[in-house]
């Protein structure tokens, strides 16, 4: 792109207003944006009016780290505009660089928060995961999107994020589940939550008050894949898409609300408890698409395989709404086959039943003979 700006296209480029040029530059990495300052007098200070910052670095020695630090500081000090979006994507290649870099990262994040950042993406990778979530973020009134990865979120007592709509947490470490709930309670208009592979130093159980107090009425998407904790399901009652693990965490579904808006559900089950899965469907009257991912260790499922009995009820979603059912890591156990038959013979509007299984599993002939309530249902076996 820089070649285009500095060659035969100068006349076209120079005719564009500054606002358009800044929009074009916002798609580039910040070091490339700053490099445009050498093109002409007009471009000398144009870069510092770009409201989007993208800092990427793989730092393997002190000299490279020093140059990167100097560059980031110079950019932040020269800015003349508020920051709409900022990304810090930094890999520290060794322990000492990470410890030297941590104070600088904190200062950079504090600076962009003070500049009214709206979308903040922080991906800091190091060997010992020492980077803690800066406290300044937790009271940022302008943040709409917060996306963080491989950080530690500990040591905060209050959270106020009145504008936050999207929160993405990946491989983030919390002291306990209570800290996660404290963070979420400070996001009153949250619409999308991705809490992937979270870790907790303590597995302290939640009190009844804690389970009841969290309310996320605006939430539409909740993805807790790989996160094993007793999350208060009542807080998720308005979601349209839910991805969660059951069984070890949720052994009973007698006390949860009905998910009236839920149309897409992904469940991970590590012991193939199909009876529990049917209970889940009972609480999702408008469910249209369900994806079930099973555990892969046969030793984990032997104690529940022979306990399947067709339920005396048919969930509303199964008879009237369900269009797609996907089963992954299908082990071929008897309860799985019986559950599949139960779905096929009761799902009146089912369009697709897709099963992912091992190559040596011979189930296609057996399942293809099952009666189907839907005449348009397609059975797909993927090995």
Secondary structure, DSSP 8 states (H G I E B T S, - for coil): -HHHHTTTTHHHHHTS-HHHHHHHHTTS-HHHHHHGGGS-TTTTTGGGG-SEEEEEEEE-SHHHHHHHHHHHHHHHHH--S--SEEEEEEEE-SHHHHHHHHHHHHHHHHHHHHTT-SEEEEEEE-SS---B--GGGGG-SS-SEEEEES-EE-S------TT--EEEEES-EES-HHHHHHHHHT-TT--EEEEES-EES------HHHHHH---TT--EEE-TT--S---GGGGTT-SEEEEE-SSS----SSS---TT--EEEEEESS--HHHHHHHHHT-TT--EEEEEE---GGGTTTTTT-----SS--HHHHHT--EEEEEEE---HHHHHHHHHHHHH-TT--EEEEEE-TT---HHHHHTS--S-TT-EEEEE-
